Amino acid sequence: MSSTEPYRLNSRAVAEATRQWLTKRGVSIEEIAELAYFLQKDYFPELTAEACVSHVEAVLSKREVHNAVLTGIQLDMLAEQRMLLPPLQEMLFHDEPLYGCDEILALSIVNVYGSIGLTNFGYIDKLKPGVVKRLNEKNGHDVHTFLDDLVGAIAAAAASRIAHRMQAAKEEEHPE
């Protein structure tokens, strides 16, 4: 793009890039959906894995999610390639426990679906089930400082969306 052409955001391309980068970094929609199911199965026994996939897809359609995921993955990749300046390079490469910007970026996703998203995210972040555990494991070259939190946040947001939708459905069935 030349500097004389006006910038125009292509939202479809950004959404597709978000999905592609998640896949390139080894995360599937189904793995995220498993986390959402884990968070909500005890509250909604009729919940299915397929429904969770649909809710994750809905979360992934949000611009705030695209922005957070693309930003976090790029920072992780730069840290892997040792292209950041110190001390940030070392903090991200080693997933410094007191570095909290990864959680803050993830909260931009969680906040799309309200306060239940925050509690869901805190639970996932502390427990680290499923794909979050795998992403959090250190192997000396892959960096997922941001990605583990972003994936947890997408799952937490999907779980929150499920809770909101299921409650609305219950209220429609039994209006008072």
N, C-alpha and C positions, 0 to 999 in steps of 0.2 A: 504494500500500500504506500503510495507516495504521500509526501507531506502536504500536497495540495488537495488531496481528497479528504472530505470530512469523515471523521470517525463515526461508524455506525455499528452498534452492538448487534450481533446475530445471536439472539437468545437460544435458538435451536442448536446452533453450533456449540454454544457454551454448555448447554444441557448434555449434548452428546459427548463432549470432551470430559465432562464430569464422570459420566458412566465409563468411558474408556479408561480414564486414569484410575478409577477404582479397580477395574479389571486388571489393568497393567500392574497394579500394586498388589494383586492377589486377593482381592475382596470381591465376593459375589453378592448379588442382591439376596440370594437365598440365605447366605450366612447372616446377613444383617436381619433378615426376616426371622431367623431362628432366635435371635436376641429379643426381638419385639414379642415373639410368642412366649419366650421364657418369662418376660416381664408381665404378661397379661393373662396367661393360661389359667392361673388360679382364680382370677376374677371373672373370667368369661369361658367356662368349660366348652362352650360351643364354638369357640374360636378355632380357625383352621390355619394351617401353614400357608395355604393359598391366599387367604384373606390378609395375612401378614405381609406377604409379598406385595399385594396391591397397595397396602398402606405405606410400605417402604417406597414403592414407585411414586406415590403421591408426594411424599416428603422430598424425594429426589427431583420433583418438578419445580421446586421453589428456588427462586433466584438467590436468596440468602444462602441456601445450601450449596448451590454451585460455587458461589464466591468463596465460601469457607473451605470447601473441599479442594478447589483448585489452588487456593493460597497455601493451605497446609501441606498438600502433597508436593508442591513446588519447593517449599522450605525443607521438607524431609529429603527430597532429591538433591538439593544443593548441599545439604549437610552430608549426605552419602558421598557426594563427589568432592567433598572437602573444599567447597567453593565459597564458604562464608568466612567472614573475618572473625578472629578471636575477640572476645571470649565466647561469642554466640556460637561459633562453630563447635566448640567443645561441649557447650551446654546442650545443644540439640543432638549432637552425635551420641552423647552419653545419656540422653533423656534425663537431665538434671532434675531431681525430685522437687526442688524449690523453684524451678522454672514453671510458671503457671499460665503462660500465654497460650499454650496448647489447649488447656481447658477453657480459657476465655474465648478463643476462636470457636470451639465446639459449642459454647453456650449461645452463640448467635444462631445456631441451628435449633437448639432446644427451646429458645425463647419464642419461636414461631408458634408453638402449641401450648404455651402457658406454663404455670407453675408445676403441674404434674410432670412435665418434661424435665424440670430441674431435679426433682426427687428421683425420677427414673434414671437420669444420667448419673447422679451421685451414686446410686446403687450399682449400676453397671461399672462405673469407674473404680469403685472400691472392690467389687467382687471379681471383675475381669473374666467373665465367662466366655466360652466359645472363641470366636474369631478375635475378640479383643485380647484374650490371653495370648493367642498366637502372635498377634502384632506387637504385643508388649515384650515378647522374649527378645533378648539381645543376642546377636550372633557375630558381632564385630564388623559387619559391613552394611546390613540393611538398617535403615533409620525409619522408624514409624512414630517418632515423637508426637507428631500431630495426628497421623492417620488413626491410631488406636482410639484417640478421643473423638475424632470426627465420626468414626464408625459407631462408637457407642452413642454419640449424640443423635445420629440418624435413627438408630434403633429406639432410643428413648423418645424421640419425636414421633416415630411411627406408633409406639406403644401408647403415647399420649393421645394421638389421633384416634386410635382404636378405642380407648376409654371414652373419649368425648362422643364418638359416633355410636358406640354401644349404649351409652347412657341416653342419648337422644332417641335411639330406637325403642328403648324400654319405656321412655316417657310417652312416645307416640302410641305404643301398645296399650298403655294404662294412663290416659290423661286424667288428671284430678281436678 
